[in-house]
Amino acid sequence: MKLHPSVMQTALRYCGVRDPEDPLWKSRMEELADSIDEYICFHYAYRIYPISFQDGQPYIRQKKPKRLPLEGELARTLLSECTKVVVIGATLGLAFDRQLRILEKQNPAKAICFDALGSALIDRKLDDLQDSILAYLNDLEGWDASSPPCFFTDRFSCGYGDLPLSLQKDFERMLDLQKTTGIHVLDSGMMSPTKSVTALIGISDYPQPARIRGCAHCNLSSSCPYRKGGTVCHV
Ligand code: SF4
């Protein structure tokens, strides 16, 4: 499988490798990348929900229960200009976990690389999915000069920052994740298969700063009021 160069670089970073050109690590990664496709069965589900705010704190509007609070400063900040959210669940599937367990017994160094490749790969697949959802929504809105497009916030996951991990159980129910993707949320809050992610993306009528991914990913970079004032919008 030809992996995007950014996947390899991210995987090397997850392994703590400083030099992405290190020949030993690079060849290990390339060897695993060649066959990783055999162990990937990417499944995903997503739904779009309206959100409202109480005292500045967002909550998802749905039928049962009527309100799902999105607690914490992260959701409050990222969603402050949003009217809807995309709730996503996605996984690389169980075959990846099986192969990881085999490698852990046979060759622990390879297992570390394989694990890192899986983490980098699911992130990349979610980036691609996010791009296609945004393109679909803007297409649906019939975007032209007179009707502004919609914009996404950064994607953020349960357990990241102060977004509660317990929300994963709600997302499992809302997206029927067991049936649609094979994802099970365990009582501990972890998920099976291990390379599974649940996430939120805010939808706004206004361009959104890249508060998590940083200025290099921000569509406001050329007109940023923060940077003009010598500061940034993120930590
Ligand atoms: S500081 Fe400006 S350019 Fe950087 S992420 Fe925030 S809004 Fe975007």
Residues whose N, C-alpha, C, O or C-beta is under 5 A from the ligand:
A	BS01	SF4	P209 A210 R211 G214 C215 C218 L220 S221 C224 Y226 R227 T231 V232 C233 H234
